[in-house]
């Protein structure tokens, strides 16, 4: 089973890479861009076939290693 995890900065946390991209887009005359936020995506292949168990396992991975819960949130996509 392949699991996708989207990790993104919490609201209120400064995103310097997003700000740099936003500024660059404005300089290229994409004036309609209001805000850019950068996220990362992690893909994991599991041998687990039970969807509920897989989601619980990946959530534990996120809490213990993959996500800095102080500044990041995440979503798990099955």
N, CA, C, O and CB atoms as a CASP TS submission, in Angstrom:
PFRMAT TS
TARGET T0000
AUTHOR 0000-0000-0000
METHOD Language model
MODEL 1
PARENT N/A
ATOM      1  N   UNK     1       0.850  -1.175   0.000  1.00  0.00           N
ATOM      2  CA  UNK     1       0.000   0.000   0.000  1.00  0.00           C
ATOM      3  C   UNK     1       0.895   1.237   0.000  1.00  0.00           C
ATOM      4  O   UNK     1       1.834   1.334   0.789  1.00  0.00           O
ATOM      5  CB  UNK     1      -0.966  -0.001   1.225  1.00  0.00           C
ATOM      6  N   UNK     2       0.596   2.169  -0.884  1.00  0.00           N
ATOM      7  CA  UNK     2       1.366   3.417  -0.922  1.00  0.00           C
ATOM      8  C   UNK     2       0.617   4.503  -0.170  1.00  0.00           C
ATOM      9  O   UNK     2      -0.574   4.725  -0.387  1.00  0.00           O
ATOM     10  CB  UNK     2       1.636   3.858  -2.382  1.00  0.00           C
ATOM     11  N   UNK     3       1.333   5.170   0.711  1.00  0.00           N
ATOM     12  CA  UNK     3       0.794   6.258   1.520  1.00  0.00           C
ATOM     13  C   UNK     3       1.530   7.542   1.151  1.00  0.00           C
ATOM     14  O   UNK     3       2.748   7.544   0.975  1.00  0.00           O
ATOM     15  CB  UNK     3       0.930   5.951   3.048  1.00  0.00           C
ATOM     16  N   UNK     4       0.781   8.625   1.036  1.00  0.00           N
ATOM     17  CA  UNK     4       1.373   9.935   0.776  1.00  0.00           C
ATOM     18  C   UNK     4       1.131  10.820   1.994  1.00  0.00           C
ATOM     19  O   UNK     4       0.024  10.883   2.529  1.00  0.00           O
ATOM     20  CB  UNK     4       0.776  10.583  -0.519  1.00  0.00           C
ATOM     21  N   UNK     5       2.186  11.498   2.414  1.00  0.00           N
ATOM     22  CA  UNK     5       2.095  12.421   3.545  1.00  0.00           C
ATOM     23  C   UNK     5       2.473  13.808   3.045  1.00  0.00           C
ATOM     24  O   UNK     5       3.564  14.005   2.509  1.00  0.00           O
ATOM     25  CB  UNK     5       3.022  11.972   4.735  1.00  0.00           C
ATOM     26  N   UNK     6       1.578  14.759   3.220  1.00  0.00           N
ATOM     27  CA  UNK     6       1.874  16.148   2.895  1.00  0.00           C
ATOM     28  C   UNK     6       2.216  16.861   4.199  1.00  0.00           C
ATOM     29  O   UNK     6       1.432  16.846   5.148  1.00  0.00           O
ATOM     30  CB  UNK     6       0.666  16.841   2.159  1.00  0.00           C
ATOM     31  N   UNK     7       3.391  17.485   4.237  1.00  0.00           N
ATOM     32  CA  UNK     7       3.864  18.181   5.427  1.00  0.00           C
ATOM     33  C   UNK     7       3.985  19.660   5.076  1.00  0.00           C
ATOM     34  O   UNK     7       4.593  20.028   4.071  1.00  0.00           O
ATOM     35  CB  UNK     7       5.234  17.596   5.934  1.00  0.00           C
ATOM     36  N   UNK     8       3.397  20.497   5.925  1.00  0.00           N
ATOM     37  CA  UNK     8       3.413  21.933   5.643  1.00  0.00           C
ATOM     38  C   UNK     8       3.544  22.712   6.941  1.00  0.00           C
ATOM     39  O   UNK     8       3.187  22.229   8.015  1.00  0.00           O
ATOM     40  CB  UNK     8       2.137  22.362   4.882  1.00  0.00           C
ATOM     41  N   UNK     9       4.060  23.922   6.820  1.00  0.00           N
ATOM     42  CA  UNK     9       4.242  24.769   7.993  1.00  0.00           C
ATOM     43  C   UNK     9       2.890  25.193   8.553  1.00  0.00           C
ATOM     44  O   UNK     9       1.944  25.438   7.803  1.00  0.00           O
ATOM     45  CB  UNK     9       5.091  26.004   7.645  1.00  0.00           C
ATOM     46  N   UNK    10       2.810  25.277   9.874  1.00  0.00           N
ATOM     47  CA  UNK    10       1.591  25.736  10.528  1.00  0.00           C
ATOM     48  C   UNK    10       1.338  27.197  10.171  1.00  0.00           C
ATOM     49  O   UNK    10       2.262  27.941   9.844  1.00  0.00           O
ATOM     50  CB  UNK    10       1.688  25.557  12.062  1.00  0.00           C
ATOM     51  N   UNK    11       0.071  27.589  10.241  1.00  0.00           N
ATOM     52  CA  UNK    11      -0.269  28.996  10.019  1.00  0.00           C
ATOM     53  C   UNK    11       0.468  29.854  11.034  1.00  0.00           C
ATOM     54  O   UNK    11       0.535  29.506  12.213  1.00  0.00           O
ATOM     55  CB  UNK    11      -1.803  29.226  10.118  1.00  0.00           C
ATOM     56  N   UNK    12       1.011  30.952  10.590  1.00  0.00           N
ATOM     57  CA  UNK    12       1.746  31.853  11.470  1.00  0.00           C
ATOM     58  C   UNK    12       3.247  31.604  11.501  1.00  0.00           C
ATOM     59  O   UNK    12       3.999  32.436  12.007  1.00  0.00           O
ATOM     60  CB  UNK    12       1.208  31.744  12.848  1.00  0.00           C
ATOM     61  N   UNK    13       3.693  30.468  10.968  1.00  0.00           N
ATOM     62  CA  UNK    13       5.131  30.185  10.914  1.00  0.00           C
ATOM     63  C   UNK    13       5.693  30.779   9.622  1.00  0.00           C
ATOM     64  O   UNK    13       5.176  30.520   8.535  1.00  0.00           O
ATOM     65  CB  UNK    13       5.412  28.638  10.992  1.00  0.00           C
ATOM     66  N   UNK    14       6.735  31.563   9.748  1.00  0.00           N
ATOM     67  CA  UNK    14       7.349  32.213   8.596  1.00  0.00           C
ATOM     68  C   UNK    14       7.849  31.184   7.589  1.00  0.00           C
ATOM     69  O   UNK    14       8.496  30.205   7.959  1.00  0.00           O
ATOM     70  CB  UNK    14       8.500  33.115   9.044  1.00  0.00           C
ATOM     71  N   UNK    15       7.545  31.413   6.315  1.00  0.00           N
ATOM     72  CA  UNK    15       7.958  30.525   5.226  1.00  0.00           C
ATOM     73  C   UNK    15       8.850  31.319   4.270  1.00  0.00           C
ATOM     74  O   UNK    15       8.356  31.853   3.276  1.00  0.00           O
ATOM     75  CB  UNK    15       6.711  29.927   4.472  1.00  0.00           C
ATOM     76  N   UNK    16      10.164  31.409   4.551  1.00  0.00           N
ATOM     77  CA  UNK    16      11.048  32.227   3.719  1.00  0.00           C
ATOM     78  C   UNK    16      11.131  31.744   2.273  1.00  0.00           C
ATOM     79  O   UNK    16      11.249  32.560   1.359  1.00  0.00           O
ATOM     80  CB  UNK    16      12.428  32.249   4.316  1.00  0.00           C
ATOM     81  N   UNK    17      11.073  30.439   2.055  1.00  0.00           N
ATOM     82  CA  UNK    17      11.112  29.927   0.681  1.00  0.00           C
ATOM     83  C   UNK    17       9.842  30.336  -0.069  1.00  0.00           C
ATOM     84  O   UNK    17       9.908  30.716  -1.238  1.00  0.00           O
ATOM     85  CB  UNK    17      11.269  28.380   0.676  1.00  0.00           C
ATOM     86  N   UNK    18       8.710  30.262   0.585  1.00  0.00           N
ATOM     87  CA  UNK    18       7.456  30.690  -0.023  1.00  0.00           C
ATOM     88  C   UNK    18       7.474  32.178  -0.354  1.00  0.00           C
ATOM     89  O   UNK    18       7.021  32.591  -1.421  1.00  0.00           O
ATOM     90  CB  UNK    18       6.290  30.376   0.901  1.00  0.00           C
ATOM     91  N   UNK    19       8.001  32.980   0.573  1.00  0.00           N
ATOM     92  CA  UNK    19       8.094  34.436   0.336  1.00  0.00           C
ATOM     93  C   UNK    19       9.010  34.744  -0.847  1.00  0.00           C
ATOM     94  O   UNK    19       8.709  35.628  -1.649  1.00  0.00           O
ATOM     95  CB  UNK    19       8.613  35.159   1.602  1.00  0.00           C
ATOM     96  N   UNK    20      10.123  34.023  -0.960  1.00  0.00           N
ATOM     97  CA  UNK    20      11.044  34.234  -2.081  1.00  0.00           C
ATOM     98  C   UNK    20      10.363  33.890  -3.404  1.00  0.00           C
ATOM     99  O   UNK    20      10.520  34.612  -4.388  1.00  0.00           O
ATOM    100  CB  UNK    20      12.323  33.384  -1.902  1.00  0.00           C
ATOM    101  N   UNK    21       9.612  32.797  -3.432  1.00  0.00           N
ATOM    102  CA  UNK    21       8.892  32.415  -4.649  1.00  0.00           C
ATOM    103  C   UNK    21       7.803  33.429  -4.980  1.00  0.00           C
ATOM    104  O   UNK    21       7.603  33.781  -6.143  1.00  0.00           O
ATOM    105  CB  UNK    21       8.279  31.016  -4.494  1.00  0.00           C
ATOM    106  N   UNK    22       7.109  33.891  -3.961  1.00  0.00           N
ATOM    107  CA  UNK    22       6.071  34.908  -4.163  1.00  0.00           C
ATOM    108  C   UNK    22       6.656  36.168  -4.788  1.00  0.00           C
ATOM    109  O   UNK    22       6.092  36.718  -5.734  1.00  0.00           O
ATOM    110  CB  UNK    22       5.388  35.252  -2.830  1.00  0.00           C
ATOM    111  N   UNK    23       7.788  36.624  -4.258  1.00  0.00           N
ATOM    112  CA  UNK    23       8.460  37.822  -4.780  1.00  0.00           C
ATOM    113  C   UNK    23       8.907  37.593  -6.230  1.00  0.00           C
ATOM    114  O   UNK    23       8.753  38.474  -7.076  1.00  0.00           O
ATOM    115  CB  UNK    23       9.682  38.194  -3.892  1.00  0.00           C
ATOM    116  N   UNK    24       9.457  36.412  -6.510  1.00  0.00           N
ATOM    117  CA  UNK    24       9.900  36.096  -7.874  1.00  0.00           C
ATOM    118  C   UNK    24       8.726  36.071  -8.848  1.00  0.00           C
ATOM    119  O   UNK    24       8.835  36.568  -9.969  1.00  0.00           O
ATOM    120  CB  UNK    24      10.628  34.745  -7.898  1.00  0.00           C
ATOM    121  N   UNK    25       7.611  35.496  -8.424  1.00  0.00           N
ATOM    122  CA  UNK    25       6.425  35.467  -9.287  1.00  0.00           C
ATOM    123  C   UNK    25       5.919  36.876  -9.574  1.00  0.00           C
ATOM    124  O   UNK    25       5.526  37.184 -10.700  1.00  0.00           O
ATOM    125  CB  UNK    25       5.312  34.632  -8.639  1.00  0.00           C
ATOM    126  N   UNK    26       5.931  37.728  -8.555  1.00  0.00           N
ATOM    127  CA  UNK    26       5.518  39.122  -8.765  1.00  0.00           C
ATOM    128  C   UNK    26       6.457  39.820  -9.752  1.00  0.00           C
ATOM    129  O   UNK    26       6.014  40.601 -10.594  1.00  0.00           O
ATOM    130  CB  UNK    26       5.491  39.889  -7.419  1.00  0.00           C
ATOM    131  N   UNK    27       7.755  39.532  -9.642  1.00  0.00           N
ATOM    132  CA  UNK    27       8.711  40.168 -10.556  1.00  0.00           C
ATOM    133  C   UNK    27       8.523  39.678 -11.995  1.00  0.00           C
ATOM    134  O   UNK    27       8.948  40.341 -12.941  1.00  0.00           O
ATOM    135  CB  UNK    27      10.151  39.893 -10.093  1.00  0.00           C
ATOM    136  N   UNK    28       7.895  38.530 -12.151  1.00  0.00           N
ATOM    137  CA  UNK    28       7.582  38.003 -13.494  1.00  0.00           C
ATOM    138  C   UNK    28       6.176  38.399 -13.941  1.00  0.00           C
ATOM    139  O   UNK    28       5.625  37.824 -14.880  1.00  0.00           O
ATOM    140  CB  UNK    28       7.717  36.471 -13.511  1.00  0.00           C
ATOM    141  N   UNK    29       5.605  39.390 -13.252  1.00  0.00           N
ATOM    142  CA  UNK    29       4.290  39.961 -13.570  1.00  0.00           C
ATOM    143  C   UNK    29       3.113  39.032 -13.298  1.00  0.00           C
ATOM    144  O   UNK    29       2.067  39.155 -13.935  1.00  0.00           O
ATOM    145  CB  UNK    29       4.260  40.362 -15.001  1.00  0.00           C
ATOM    146  N   UNK    30       3.273  38.105 -12.361  1.00  0.00           N
ATOM    147  CA  UNK    30       2.147  37.314 -11.882  1.00  0.00           C
ATOM    148  C   UNK    30       1.578  38.031 -10.658  1.00  0.00           C
ATOM    149  O   UNK    30       1.688  37.553  -9.529  1.00  0.00           O
ATOM    150  CB  UNK    30       2.579  35.832 -11.538  1.00  0.00           C
ATOM    151  N   UNK    31       0.969  39.188 -10.910  1.00  0.00           N
ATOM    152  CA  UNK    31       0.541  40.079  -9.833  1.00  0.00           C
ATOM    153  C   UNK    31      -0.655  39.545  -9.053  1.00  0.00           C
ATOM    154  O   UNK    31      -0.931  40.029  -7.956  1.00  0.00           O
ATOM    155  CB  UNK    31       0.205  41.430 -10.396  1.00  0.00           C
ATOM    156  N   UNK    32      -1.369  38.561  -9.591  1.00  0.00           N
ATOM    157  CA  UNK    32      -2.525  38.005  -8.903  1.00  0.00           C
ATOM    158  C   UNK    32      -2.172  37.031  -7.789  1.00  0.00           C
ATOM    159  O   UNK    32      -3.059  36.568  -7.072  1.00  0.00           O
ATOM    160  CB  UNK    32      -3.402  37.323  -9.884  1.00  0.00           C
ATOM    161  N   UNK    33      -0.908  36.718  -7.635  1.00  0.00           N
ATOM    162  CA  UNK    33      -0.485  35.786  -6.588  1.00  0.00           C
ATOM    163  C   UNK    33      -0.533  36.510  -5.248  1.00  0.00           C
ATOM    164  O   UNK    33       0.146  37.520  -5.060  1.00  0.00           O
ATOM    165  CB  UNK    33       0.950  35.225  -6.870  1.00  0.00           C
ATOM    166  N   UNK    34      -1.333  35.995  -4.319  1.00  0.00           N
ATOM    167  CA  UNK    34      -1.472  36.629  -3.010  1.00  0.00           C
ATOM    168  C   UNK    34      -0.486  36.076  -1.994  1.00  0.00           C
ATOM    169  O   UNK    34       0.067  36.824  -1.188  1.00  0.00           O
ATOM    170  CB  UNK    34      -2.881  36.455  -2.497  1.00  0.00           C
ATOM    171  N   UNK    35      -0.265  34.762  -2.030  1.00  0.00           N
ATOM    172  CA  UNK    35       0.637  34.144  -1.060  1.00  0.00           C
ATOM    173  C   UNK    35       1.133  32.811  -1.620  1.00  0.00           C
ATOM    174  O   UNK    35       0.408  32.112  -2.327  1.00  0.00           O
ATOM    175  CB  UNK    35      -0.076  33.937   0.315  1.00  0.00           C
ATOM    176  N   UNK    36       2.374  32.474  -1.296  1.00  0.00           N
ATOM    177  CA  UNK    36       2.946  31.186  -1.676  1.00  0.00           C
ATOM    178  C   UNK    36       3.459  30.526  -0.406  1.00  0.00           C
ATOM    179  O   UNK    36       4.178  31.145   0.379  1.00  0.00           O
ATOM    180  CB  UNK    36       4.093  31.348  -2.745  1.00  0.00           C
ATOM    181  N   UNK    37       3.085  29.268  -0.208  1.00  0.00           N
ATOM    182  CA  UNK    37       3.581  28.466   0.910  1.00  0.00           C
ATOM    183  C   UNK    37       4.173  27.189   0.316  1.00  0.00           C
ATOM    184  O   UNK    37       3.582  26.586  -0.580  1.00  0.00           O
ATOM    185  CB  UNK    37       2.432  28.143   1.957  1.00  0.00           C
ATOM    186  N   UNK    38       5.318  26.786   0.804  1.00  0.00           N
ATOM    187  CA  UNK    38       5.997  25.602   0.300  1.00  0.00           C
ATOM    188  C   UNK    38       5.762  24.444   1.273  1.00  0.00           C
ATOM    189  O   UNK    38       5.829  24.619   2.490  1.00  0.00           O
ATOM    190  CB  UNK    38       7.521  25.871   0.108  1.00  0.00           C
ATOM    191  N   UNK    39       5.490  23.274   0.724  1.00  0.00           N
ATOM    192  CA  UNK    39       5.283  22.073   1.532  1.00  0.00           C
ATOM    193  C   UNK    39       6.177  20.971   0.983  1.00  0.00           C
ATOM    194  O   UNK    39       6.787  21.117  -0.077  1.00  0.00           O
ATOM    195  CB  UNK    39       3.778  21.632   1.529  1.00  0.00           C
ATOM    196  N   UNK    40       6.245  19.868   1.717  1.00  0.00           N
ATOM    197  CA  UNK    40       6.982  18.717   1.211  1.00  0.00           C
ATOM    198  C   UNK    40       6.047  17.513   1.200  1.00  0.00           C
ATOM    199  O   UNK    40       5.059  17.463   1.933  1.00  0.00           O
ATOM    200  CB  UNK    40       8.254  18.433   2.074  1.00  0.00           C
ATOM    201  N   UNK    41       6.378  16.563   0.365  1.00  0.00           N
ATOM    202  CA  UNK    41       5.567  15.362   0.245  1.00  0.00           C
ATOM    203  C   UNK    41       6.455  14.142   0.448  1.00  0.00           C
ATOM    204  O   UNK    41       7.546  14.048  -0.112  1.00  0.00           O
ATOM    205  CB  UNK    41       4.853  15.304  -1.130  1.00  0.00           C
ATOM    206  N   UNK    42       5.971  13.221   1.252  1.00  0.00           N
ATOM    207  CA  UNK    42       6.689  11.989   1.539  1.00  0.00           C
ATOM    208  C   UNK    42       5.812  10.834   1.083  1.00  0.00           C
ATOM    209  O   UNK    42       4.624  10.794   1.400  1.00  0.00           O
ATOM    210  CB  UNK    42       7.050  11.869   3.063  1.00  0.00           C
ATOM    211  N   UNK    43       6.386   9.898   0.346  1.00  0.00           N
ATOM    212  CA  UNK    43       5.656   8.709  -0.099  1.00  0.00           C
ATOM    213  C   UNK    43       6.295   7.493   0.548  1.00  0.00           C
ATOM    214  O   UNK    43       7.515   7.328   0.525  1.00  0.00           O
ATOM    215  CB  UNK    43       5.660   8.581  -1.662  1.00  0.00           C
ATOM    216  N   UNK    44       5.451   6.642   1.127  1.00  0.00           N
ATOM    217  CA  UNK    44       5.920   5.439   1.801  1.00  0.00           C
ATOM    218  C   UNK    44       5.139   4.238   1.273  1.00  0.00           C
ATOM    219  O   UNK    44       3.911   4.274   1.195  1.00  0.00           O
ATOM    220  CB  UNK    44       5.767   5.567   3.344  1.00  0.00           C
ATOM    221  N   UNK    45       5.853   3.183   0.914  1.00  0.00           N
ATOM    222  CA  UNK    45       5.213   1.923   0.535  1.00  0.00           C
ATOM    223  C   UNK    45       5.263   0.988   1.733  1.00  0.00           C
ATOM    224  O   UNK    45       6.331   0.708   2.276  1.00  0.00           O
ATOM    225  CB  UNK    45       5.908   1.278  -0.712  1.00  0.00           C
ATOM    226  N   UNK    46       4.094   0.508   2.136  1.00  0.00           N
ATOM    227  CA  UNK    46       3.983  -0.384   3.274  1.00  0.00           C
ATOM    228  C   UNK    46       3.516  -1.760   2.832  1.00  0.00           C
ATOM    229  O   UNK    46       2.817  -1.899   1.828  1.00  0.00           O
ATOM    230  CB  UNK    46       3.030   0.192   4.314  1.00  0.00           C
ATOM    231  N   UNK    47       3.903  -2.761   3.582  1.00  0.00           N
ATOM    232  CA  UNK    47       3.407  -4.106   3.341  1.00  0.00           C
ATOM    233  C   UNK    47       2.025  -4.305   3.951  1.00  0.00           C
ATOM    234  O   UNK    47       1.355  -5.296   3.661  1.00  0.00           O
ATOM    235  CB  UNK    47       4.377  -5.133   3.898  1.00  0.00           C
ATOM    236  N   UNK    48       1.596  -3.372   4.791  1.00  0.00           N
ATOM    237  CA  UNK    48       0.300  -3.461   5.463  1.00  0.00           C
ATOM    238  C   UNK    48      -0.845  -3.284   4.456  1.00  0.00           C
ATOM    239  O   UNK    48      -0.809  -2.371   3.630  1.00  0.00           O
ATOM    240  CB  UNK    48       0.200  -2.396   6.584  1.00  0.00           C
ATOM    241  N   UNK    49      -1.855  -4.151   4.523  1.00  0.00           N
ATOM    242  CA  UNK    49      -3.009  -4.054   3.622  1.00  0.00           C
ATOM    243  C   UNK    49      -4.247  -3.483   4.300  1.00  0.00           C
ATOM    244  O   UNK    49      -5.193  -3.073   3.626  1.00  0.00           O
ATOM    245  CB  UNK    49      -3.333  -5.414   3.058  1.00  0.00           C
ATOM    246  N   UNK    50      -4.246  -3.454   5.621  1.00  0.00           N
ATOM    247  CA  UNK    50      -5.371  -2.902   6.365  1.00  0.00           C
ATOM    248  C   UNK    50      -5.230  -1.378   6.403  1.00  0.00           C
ATOM    249  O   UNK    50      -4.263  -0.853   6.955  1.00  0.00           O
ATOM    250  CB  UNK    50      -5.436  -3.498   7.812  1.00  0.00           C
ATOM    251  N   UNK    51      -6.185  -0.681   5.821  1.00  0.00           N
ATOM    252  CA  UNK    51      -6.117   0.782   5.700  1.00  0.00           C
ATOM    253  C   UNK    51      -6.015   1.466   7.052  1.00  0.00           C
ATOM    254  O   UNK    51      -5.213   2.384   7.224  1.00  0.00           O
ATOM    255  CB  UNK    51      -7.334   1.304   4.960  1.00  0.00           C
ATOM    256  N   UNK    52      -6.817   1.030   8.007  1.00  0.00           N
ATOM    257  CA  UNK    52      -6.817   1.662   9.334  1.00  0.00           C
ATOM    258  C   UNK    52      -5.467   1.467  10.018  1.00  0.00           C
ATOM    259  O   UNK    52      -4.918   2.415  10.580  1.00  0.00           O
ATOM    260  CB  UNK    52      -7.948   1.083  10.214  1.00  0.00           C
ATOM    261  N   UNK    53      -4.931   0.261   9.978  1.00  0.00           N
ATOM    262  CA  UNK    53      -3.623  -0.013  10.602  1.00  0.00           C
ATOM    263  C   UNK    53      -2.514   0.773   9.907  1.00  0.00           C
ATOM    264  O   UNK    53      -1.610   1.291  10.561  1.00  0.00           O
ATOM    265  CB  UNK    53      -3.305  -1.525  10.556  1.00  0.00           C
ATOM    266  N   UNK    54      -2.589   0.858   8.573  1.00  0.00           N
ATOM    267  CA  UNK    54      -1.576   1.600   7.824  1.00  0.00           C
ATOM    268  C   UNK    54      -1.582   3.075   8.209  1.00  0.00           C
ATOM    269  O   UNK    54      -0.528   3.680   8.407  1.00  0.00           O
ATOM    270  CB  UNK    54      -1.808   1.448   6.316  1.00  0.00           C
ATOM    271  N   UNK    55      -2.772   3.643   8.312  1.00  0.00           N
ATOM    272  CA  UNK    55      -2.880   5.057   8.671  1.00  0.00           C
ATOM    273  C   UNK    55      -2.356   5.302  10.090  1.00  0.00           C
ATOM    274  O   UNK    55      -1.678   6.299  10.335  1.00  0.00           O
ATOM    275  CB  UNK    55      -4.342   5.530   8.553  1.00  0.00           C
ATOM    276  N   UNK    56      -2.665   4.406  11.014  1.00  0.00           N
ATOM    277  CA  UNK    56      -2.169   4.530  12.387  1.00  0.00           C
ATOM    278  C   UNK    56      -0.644   4.432  12.434  1.00  0.00           C
ATOM    279  O   UNK    56       0.010   5.185  13.155  1.00  0.00           O
ATOM    280  CB  UNK    56      -2.795   3.447  13.279  1.00  0.00           C
ATOM    281  N   UNK    57      -0.086   3.508  11.668  1.00  0.00           N
ATOM    282  CA  UNK    57       1.361   3.323  11.623  1.00  0.00           C
ATOM    283  C   UNK    57       2.060   4.563  11.062  1.00  0.00           C
ATOM    284  O   UNK    57       3.072   5.014  11.599  1.00  0.00           O
ATOM    285  CB  UNK    57       1.711   2.093  10.780  1.00  0.00           C
ATOM    286  N   UNK    58       1.513   5.098   9.990  1.00  0.00           N
ATOM    287  CA  UNK    58       2.114   6.288   9.370  1.00  0.00           C
ATOM    288  C   UNK    58       1.962   7.503  10.285  1.00  0.00           C
ATOM    289  O   UNK    58       2.877   8.323  10.365  1.00  0.00           O
ATOM    290  CB  UNK    58       1.464   6.573   7.994  1.00  0.00           C
ATOM    291  N   UNK    59       0.845   7.634  10.967  1.00  0.00           N
ATOM    292  CA  UNK    59       0.668   8.740  11.916  1.00  0.00           C
ATOM    293  C   UNK    59       1.735   8.662  13.007  1.00  0.00           C
ATOM    294  O   UNK    59       2.286   9.683  13.420  1.00  0.00           O
ATOM    295  CB  UNK    59      -0.756   8.707  12.544  1.00  0.00           C
ATOM    296  N   UNK    60       2.020   7.444  13.471  1.00  0.00           N
ATOM    297  CA  UNK    60       3.066   7.268  14.485  1.00  0.00           C
ATOM    298  C   UNK    60       4.431   7.660  13.922  1.00  0.00           C
ATOM    299  O   UNK    60       5.232   8.285  14.618  1.00  0.00           O
ATOM    300  CB  UNK    60       3.097   5.807  14.987  1.00  0.00           C
ATOM    301  N   UNK    61       4.699   7.296  12.664  1.00  0.00           N
ATOM    302  CA  UNK    61       5.957   7.689  12.010  1.00  0.00           C
ATOM    303  C   UNK    61       6.076   9.213  11.955  1.00  0.00           C
ATOM    304  O   UNK    61       7.140   9.778  12.211  1.00  0.00           O
ATOM    305  CB  UNK    61       6.040   7.094  10.578  1.00  0.00           C
ATOM    306  N   UNK    62       4.969   9.857  11.619  1.00  0.00           N
ATOM    307  CA  UNK    62       4.972  11.321  11.533  1.00  0.00           C
ATOM    308  C   UNK    62       5.266  11.946  12.888  1.00  0.00           C
ATOM    309  O   UNK    62       6.082  12.861  12.993  1.00  0.00           O
ATOM    310  CB  UNK    62       3.628  11.831  11.001  1.00  0.00           C
ATOM    311  N   UNK    63       4.601  11.451  13.919  1.00  0.00           N
ATOM    312  CA  UNK    63       4.772  12.021  15.258  1.00  0.00           C
ATOM    313  C   UNK    63       6.175  11.787  15.814  1.00  0.00           C
ATOM    314  O   UNK    63       6.703  12.625  16.546  1.00  0.00           O
ATOM    315  CB  UNK    63       3.743  11.432  16.208  1.00  0.00           C
ATOM    316  N   UNK    64       6.776  10.650  15.468  1.00  0.00           N
ATOM    317  CA  UNK    64       8.076  10.311  16.048  1.00  0.00           C
ATOM    318  C   UNK    64       9.275  10.804  15.238  1.00  0.00           C
ATOM    319  O   UNK    64      10.344  11.038  15.800  1.00  0.00           O
ATOM    320  CB  UNK    64       8.172   8.835  16.205  1.00  0.00           C
ATOM    321  N   UNK    65       9.105  10.964  13.913  1.00  0.00           N
ATOM    322  CA  UNK    65      10.277  11.300  13.106  1.00  0.00           C
ATOM    323  C   UNK    65      10.015  12.262  11.951  1.00  0.00           C
ATOM    324  O   UNK    65      10.761  13.224  11.768  1.00  0.00           O
ATOM    325  CB  UNK    65      10.857  10.059  12.562  1.00  0.00           C
ATOM    326  N   UNK    66       8.986  12.020  11.189  1.00  0.00           N
ATOM    327  CA  UNK    66       8.841  12.702   9.900  1.00  0.00           C
ATOM    328  C   UNK    66       8.397  14.161   9.979  1.00  0.00           C
ATOM    329  O   UNK    66       8.663  14.935   9.060  1.00  0.00           O
ATOM    330  CB  UNK    66       7.871  11.961   9.072  1.00  0.00           C
ATOM    331  N   UNK    67       7.732  14.541  11.052  1.00  0.00           N
ATOM    332  CA  UNK    67       7.158  15.884  11.154  1.00  0.00           C
ATOM    333  C   UNK    67       7.647  16.556  12.430  1.00  0.00           C
ATOM    334  O   UNK    67       7.662  15.947  13.499  1.00  0.00           O
ATOM    335  CB  UNK    67       5.609  15.827  11.130  1.00  0.00           C
ATOM    336  N   UNK    68       8.044  17.813  12.305  1.00  0.00           N
ATOM    337  CA  UNK    68       8.373  18.624  13.477  1.00  0.00           C
ATOM    338  C   UNK    68       7.068  19.253  13.954  1.00  0.00           C
ATOM    339  O   UNK    68       6.652  20.293  13.445  1.00  0.00           O
ATOM    340  CB  UNK    68       9.470  19.728  13.148  1.00  0.00           C
ATOM    341  N   UNK    69       6.428  18.621  14.927  1.00  0.00           N
ATOM    342  CA  UNK    69       5.076  19.026  15.331  1.00  0.00           C
ATOM    343  C   UNK    69       5.010  20.415  15.956  1.00  0.00           C
ATOM    344  O   UNK    69       3.919  20.957  16.135  1.00  0.00           O
ATOM    345  CB  UNK    69       4.524  18.029  16.300  1.00  0.00           C
ATOM    346  N   UNK    70       6.148  20.992  16.286  1.00  0.00           N
ATOM    347  CA  UNK    70       6.152  22.345  16.838  1.00  0.00           C
ATOM    348  C   UNK    70       5.794  23.357  15.748  1.00  0.00           C
ATOM    349  O   UNK    70       5.065  24.315  16.006  1.00  0.00           O
ATOM    350  CB  UNK    70       7.533  22.678  17.456  1.00  0.00           C
ATOM    351  N   UNK    71       6.302  23.147  14.537  1.00  0.00           N
ATOM    352  CA  UNK    71       6.095  24.129  13.464  1.00  0.00           C
ATOM    353  C   UNK    71       5.390  23.564  12.237  1.00  0.00           C
ATOM    354  O   UNK    71       5.065  24.320  11.321  1.00  0.00           O
ATOM    355  CB  UNK    71       7.414  24.699  13.047  1.00  0.00           C
ATOM    356  N   UNK    72       5.142  22.246  12.194  1.00  0.00           N
ATOM    357  CA  UNK    72       4.557  21.640  11.002  1.00  0.00           C
ATOM    358  C   UNK    72       3.276  20.873  11.317  1.00  0.00           C
ATOM    359  O   UNK    72       3.113  20.320  12.405  1.00  0.00           O
ATOM    360  CB  UNK    72       5.562  20.712  10.345  1.00  0.00           C
ATOM    361  N   UNK    73       2.380  20.854  10.345  1.00  0.00           N
ATOM    362  CA  UNK    73       1.199  20.016  10.347  1.00  0.00           C
ATOM    363  C   UNK    73       1.356  19.021   9.208  1.00  0.00           C
ATOM    364  O   UNK    73       2.243  19.169   8.368  1.00  0.00           O
ATOM    365  CB  UNK    73      -0.114  20.861  10.202  1.00  0.00           C
ATOM    366  N   UNK    74       0.501  18.013   9.177  1.00  0.00           N
ATOM    367  CA  UNK    74       0.576  17.036   8.096  1.00  0.00           C
ATOM    368  C   UNK    74      -0.799  16.453   7.797  1.00  0.00           C
ATOM    369  O   UNK    74      -1.724  16.529   8.606  1.00  0.00           O
ATOM    370  CB  UNK    74       1.560  15.916   8.453  1.00  0.00           C
ATOM    371  N   UNK    75      -0.897  15.874   6.618  1.00  0.00           N
ATOM    372  CA  UNK    75      -2.095  15.127   6.257  1.00  0.00           C
ATOM    373  C   UNK    75      -1.647  13.836   5.596  1.00  0.00           C
ATOM    374  O   UNK    75      -0.663  13.801   4.857  1.00  0.00           O
ATOM    375  CB  UNK    75      -3.034  15.957   5.312  1.00  0.00           C
ATOM    376  N   UNK    76      -2.396  12.772   5.880  1.00  0.00           N
ATOM    377  CA  UNK    76      -2.079  11.450   5.334  1.00  0.00           C
ATOM    378  C   UNK    76      -3.116  11.127   4.276  1.00  0.00           C
ATOM    379  O   UNK    76      -4.321  11.181   4.525  1.00  0.00           O
ATOM    380  CB  UNK    76      -2.050  10.349   6.454  1.00  0.00           C
ATOM    381  N   UNK    77      -2.623  10.787   3.079  1.00  0.00           N
ATOM    382  CA  UNK    77      -3.503  10.416   1.965  1.00  0.00           C
ATOM    383  C   UNK    77      -3.269   8.952   1.625  1.00  0.00           C
ATOM    384  O   UNK    77      -2.131   8.527   1.424  1.00  0.00           O
ATOM    385  CB  UNK    77      -3.253  11.323   0.715  1.00  0.00           C
ATOM    386  N   UNK    78      -4.334   8.196   1.563  1.00  0.00           N
ATOM    387  CA  UNK    78      -4.221   6.772   1.239  1.00  0.00           C
ATOM    388  C   UNK    78      -4.435   6.540  -0.248  1.00  0.00           C
ATOM    389  O   UNK    78      -4.377   5.401  -0.710  1.00  0.00           O
ATOM    390  CB  UNK    78      -5.232   5.950   2.053  1.00  0.00           C
TER
END
